[in-house]
Amino acid sequence: MSVASDFRADNFSAGPASLPTAVLERARAELLNWDGRGVSVMEISHRSKPFIEVAARAEQNLRTLMNIPDDYAVLFLQGGASLQFSSVVLNLTQADQSAAYVDTGIWSAKAVKEAKKYLSVNLVASTKEAGYHSVPTQAQIAANLSSDDQFLHYCPNETINGVAFDYVPKADMPLVADFSSVILAEPIQVSDFGVIYAGAQKNVGPAGLTLVIVKRDLLDKARDNCPAVMNYGLQAAADSMLNTPATYSWYLSGLVFEWLIEQGGVDAIAKINHQKSQMLYSAIDSSKLYSNPVAIANRSIMNVPFYLADESLNAEFLRQSEETGLLHLKGHRTVGGMRASIYNAVPLEAVERLVQFMHEFELKHA
Ligand SMILES: *Cc1c(COP(=O)(O)O)cnc(C)c1O
């Protein structure tokens, strides 16, 4: 095989992660001379008419893809999902109030840690002691909710632990969800949520952009000391341009939304995502070398951690997989092992090649 300059490896990176090749090709084609204007899109004012059109089209396409009702604002912010750990608290509560949190992995635990700086956290359920291999039941969550809690926060897909909720928790308060690694992966009902947030660099676009989808009746509850750029209401009123937004990430995410619509939308990509993850989990389950510790019902369709029975083979597995063009399979440093992130932009064929490689590796080292 000749490695031309356009060679694209199979990229299983957890984030920043794979982007659709067609999107990168289009971005490259219009990089120097965007829209016939003799400049790139990242070299113009965010307040110029052509950029405002790019921004509005991206929002409209996201609204179409996710079926976002009109009574929700869509914000294109910065600071990553990590800043939202604080933003949701400063926007939805006052200092003397409390909020409920579910801890199902490393990201929800980080959200708890940040929230504790600003309010009292009611930790309604945690699977930490059991190793983060499943999610609590609706009944366990409900039993510990307090009527004083201002919202319920959870993470539908734990990117590091590969643990996903197989249901949407119910509560008599706004539901706040960190969708960073599973937004646009399968259909959801936006009206189930008060706030949905997601860093772009997993399943949407390049790093630097954070999507926040917030019910409009939650826009005017921010604390007086909430920084303006973090204030949902102020950002919504300013079309997310209170200050300079991440214009290139916004543009590129817009191209990803167009690509997703061309693929048939979220329903169509969800079918492929389920095929991909089933193929990989069944390869893991039917082998003697590989294993995945997550309860079957809570296995992520986006992030698939797996462990080799003989850990001394880890380095060899990574070396050979890279040589084969299967990149970034090393598990997160906190949990070890391997992890294949198989976001929307990772094609079915890439997962087929991974499964084939895993099988051959097992035969060689059995
Ligand atoms: C990656 C990730 C984050 C952190 O995102 P940043 O953009 O780096 O702040 C938070 N939550 C989840 C679920 C993630 O996957």
PDBQT file of the ligand as one rigid body, heavy atoms in Angstrom, charges set to zero:
ROOT
HETATM    1  C1  LIG A 401     -14.272  14.749  27.470  1.00  0.00    +0.000 C 
HETATM    2  C2  LIG A 401     -15.331  14.860  28.479  1.00  0.00    +0.000 A 
HETATM    3  C3  LIG A 401     -15.413  15.947  29.374  1.00  0.00    +0.000 A 
HETATM    4  C4  LIG A 401     -14.380  17.037  29.404  1.00  0.00    +0.000 C 
HETATM    5  O1  LIG A 401     -14.417  17.787  28.255  1.00  0.00    +0.000 OA
HETATM    6  P1  LIG A 401     -13.479  19.068  28.082  1.00  0.00    +0.000 P 
HETATM    7  O2  LIG A 401     -14.011  19.631  26.805  1.00  0.00    +0.000 OA
HETATM    8  O3  LIG A 401     -12.076  18.592  27.990  1.00  0.00    +0.000 OA
HETATM    9  O4  LIG A 401     -13.706  19.952  29.232  1.00  0.00    +0.000 OA
HETATM   10  C5  LIG A 401     -16.462  15.992  30.255  1.00  0.00    +0.000 A 
HETATM   11  N1  LIG A 401     -17.400  15.038  30.278  1.00  0.00    +0.000 NA
HETATM   12  C6  LIG A 401     -17.361  13.978  29.446  1.00  0.00    +0.000 A 
HETATM   13  C7  LIG A 401     -18.432  12.954  29.518  1.00  0.00    +0.000 C 
HETATM   14  C8  LIG A 401     -16.333  13.862  28.512  1.00  0.00    +0.000 A 
HETATM   15  O5  LIG A 401     -16.291  12.817  27.684  1.00  0.00    +0.000 OA
ENDROOT
TORSDOF 0
